[in-house]
Amino acid sequence: ATVGHKAPELFDAVSEKAIFKLDTFNSQELANTVWAYATVGHKAPELFDAVSEKAIYKLDAFNSQDMANTVWAYATMGHEDPELFDAVAEEAIYKLDAFK
């Protein structure tokens, strides 16, 4: 985003490939993926839907930064996913004592 070139073709290509590899992503990789798209403002609804599906089942491995980056990305892109937000809220409440 700071280089002034958003490379939409690159983000489209990465999105298409990443969707099929999300099972291998850890919590930070899932969070960083949607964060990167939101940072440059590149909409990738299919990717966000797929990340949400994986993230919900891996939330116990998300730390506070992973959760914050993930919900920030969805909110920034205006990508609504109530199931993800509800799951993150529940997990965040459970982990409140561990947050810094």
Buried (B, 14 or more C-beta within 10 A) or exposed (E): EEEEEEEEEEBEEBBEEBBEEBEEBEBBBBBBBBBBBBBBEBBBEEBBEBBBEBBBEBBEEBBBBBBBBBBBBBEBBEBEBEEBBEBBEEBBEEBEEEEE
